[in-house]
Amino acid sequence: MRAKFSACLLAVAATQAAPAQAQQSQARQAQARSAGTVTIEHYYRIKWGSSGEFMRLYKANHQPLLEEMKRQGRMLAVRTEEPFTHMAGGQRWDLRVTIIYPDAESAVGTGGAFDSAFDAAQKRLYRDKAKFDAEEARRFSLLEEHWDVVVTSADE
């Protein structure tokens, strides 16, 4: 999944057509590198009537992995939020997970130390790989849509 996300990020960056937009994007990326941290918001739109099951599976299988990565210092902060009110159709999201990574390699790198640590934590926390994989497949089958957004501060 991280490899697909990294490829998607590269594809988006490559499609920056307008020079002004490309310069702004490069300036923001440089700013994020100089600050060191990278913030990514992960949005989930859950199929109607499936929120309870999705959240049960999320809390059982994914949240402990995020907490372990935070404990190891590979994530600086993890915040999980649900909207207080309902939104309409295409703009609706049901869960937002905001993760602050200490650096870009941890956030979007593939095959590095972060991935190795994540895989090791998964093996340690979930010894029954077949069950874990089945529950994660089920969790993602409950989604209408999922997207990730790298964000930077607009205050600077």
C-alpha positions as CSV (number, residue, x, y, z in Angstrom):
1,M,0.0,0.0,0.0
2,R,2.9,2.4,0.8
3,A,4.4,1.7,-2.6
4,K,1.2,2.6,-4.3
5,F,0.9,5.7,-2.3
6,S,4.5,6.7,-3.1
7,A,3.9,6.1,-6.8
8,C,0.7,8.2,-6.6
9,L,2.6,11.0,-4.9
10,L,5.2,11.0,-7.6
11,A,2.5,11.0,-10.3
12,V,0.8,13.9,-8.8
13,A,4.0,15.8,-8.4
14,A,4.9,15.1,-12.1
15,T,1.6,16.5,-13.3
16,Q,2.1,20.0,-11.9
17,A,1.6,21.8,-15.2
18,A,1.7,25.5,-14.3
19,P,5.2,26.9,-13.4
20,A,3.8,29.0,-10.5
21,Q,2.1,25.9,-9.0
22,A,5.3,23.9,-9.4
23,Q,7.3,26.6,-7.7
24,Q,4.8,26.8,-4.8
25,S,4.8,23.0,-4.5
26,Q,8.6,22.9,-4.4
27,A,8.7,25.7,-1.9
28,R,6.3,23.8,0.4
29,Q,8.3,20.6,0.0
30,A,11.5,22.4,0.9
31,Q,9.8,23.9,3.9
32,A,8.6,20.5,5.0
33,R,12.1,19.1,4.6
34,S,13.6,22.0,6.5
35,A,11.1,21.6,9.3
36,G,11.8,17.9,9.2
37,T,8.2,16.7,9.8
38,V,5.6,15.6,7.2
39,T,1.9,15.6,8.0
40,I,-0.5,13.3,6.1
41,E,-4.2,13.2,6.5
42,H,-5.9,9.8,5.7
43,Y,-9.6,10.1,4.8
44,Y,-12.0,7.2,4.9
45,R,-15.6,7.2,3.4
46,I,-17.3,4.2,4.9
47,K,-20.3,2.4,3.3
48,W,-23.5,3.3,5.0
49,G,-24.3,1.0,7.8
50,S,-20.8,-0.3,8.1
51,S,-19.2,2.2,10.4
52,G,-19.3,0.1,13.5
53,E,-17.7,-2.9,11.9
54,F,-15.1,-0.8,10.2
55,M,-14.1,1.0,13.4
56,R,-14.0,-2.4,15.3
57,L,-11.6,-3.8,12.7
58,Y,-9.6,-0.5,12.6
59,K,-9.2,-0.4,16.4
60,A,-8.3,-4.1,16.5
61,N,-5.8,-4.3,13.6
62,H,-4.6,-0.9,12.4
63,Q,-4.6,1.4,15.4
64,P,-2.2,-0.8,17.5
65,L,0.3,-0.7,14.6
66,L,0.1,3.1,14.5
67,E,0.6,3.3,18.3
68,E,3.6,1.0,18.0
69,M,5.2,3.1,15.3
70,K,4.6,6.2,17.5
71,R,6.1,4.4,20.5
72,Q,9.2,3.7,18.4
73,G,9.4,7.4,17.4
74,R,8.7,6.5,13.7
75,M,5.5,8.7,14.0
76,L,5.4,11.8,16.2
77,A,1.6,12.0,16.5
78,V,-1.5,10.2,15.5
79,R,-4.9,11.8,15.7
80,T,-8.2,10.1,14.8
81,E,-11.3,12.2,14.2
82,E,-14.9,11.7,13.1
83,P,-17.0,14.6,11.9
84,F,-19.6,15.8,14.4
85,T,-22.2,16.4,11.6
86,H,-22.9,14.5,8.4
87,M,-21.8,15.8,5.0
88,A,-23.3,15.2,1.7
89,G,-22.2,12.7,-1.0
90,G,-18.8,13.1,-2.6
91,Q,-17.4,15.5,0.0
92,R,-18.3,13.2,2.9
93,W,-15.7,11.5,5.0
94,D,-16.4,9.4,8.0
95,L,-12.9,9.1,9.6
96,R,-9.8,11.2,9.3
97,V,-6.5,9.9,10.7
98,T,-3.8,12.6,10.8
99,I,-0.2,11.3,11.2
100,I,2.9,13.5,11.7
101,Y,6.0,11.8,10.6
102,P,9.5,12.9,11.7
103,D,10.8,13.0,8.1
104,A,9.8,12.4,4.5
105,E,11.5,9.0,4.3
106,S,9.2,7.7,7.1
107,A,6.2,9.3,5.5
108,V,6.5,8.2,1.9
109,G,9.6,6.2,1.5
110,T,9.4,2.6,0.5
111,G,11.5,-0.4,1.5
112,G,13.4,1.5,4.2
113,A,13.7,1.4,7.9
114,F,10.1,2.4,8.5
115,D,8.7,-0.4,6.4
116,S,11.0,-2.9,8.1
117,A,9.9,-1.7,11.6
118,F,6.2,-1.8,10.5
119,D,6.5,-5.3,9.1
120,A,8.3,-6.5,12.3
121,A,5.6,-4.9,14.5
122,Q,2.8,-6.5,12.4
123,K,4.4,-9.9,12.8
124,R,4.9,-9.5,16.5
125,L,1.4,-8.1,17.2
126,Y,-0.5,-10.4,14.8
127,R,0.9,-13.9,14.8
128,D,-2.0,-15.3,12.8
129,K,-1.2,-13.6,9.5
130,A,-4.1,-15.2,7.6
131,K,-6.6,-13.9,10.1
132,F,-5.0,-10.4,10.1
133,D,-5.0,-10.3,6.3
134,A,-8.6,-11.4,6.1
135,E,-9.7,-8.8,8.6
136,E,-7.8,-6.1,6.9
137,A,-9.3,-7.1,3.5
138,R,-12.8,-7.0,5.2
139,R,-12.0,-3.5,6.7
140,F,-11.1,-2.2,3.2
141,S,-14.1,-3.8,1.6
142,L,-16.3,-1.6,3.9
143,L,-15.0,1.5,2.3
144,E,-16.6,3.6,-0.5
145,E,-13.3,5.5,-0.9
146,H,-10.0,6.2,0.8
147,W,-7.6,9.0,0.0
148,D,-4.4,10.6,1.6
149,V,-3.4,14.2,1.6
150,V,0.1,15.6,2.4
151,V,-0.6,18.9,4.1
152,T,1.6,21.9,5.0
153,S,1.0,24.9,7.1
154,A,-0.5,27.9,5.3
155,D,0.6,30.2,8.2
156,E,4.2,30.3,7.0
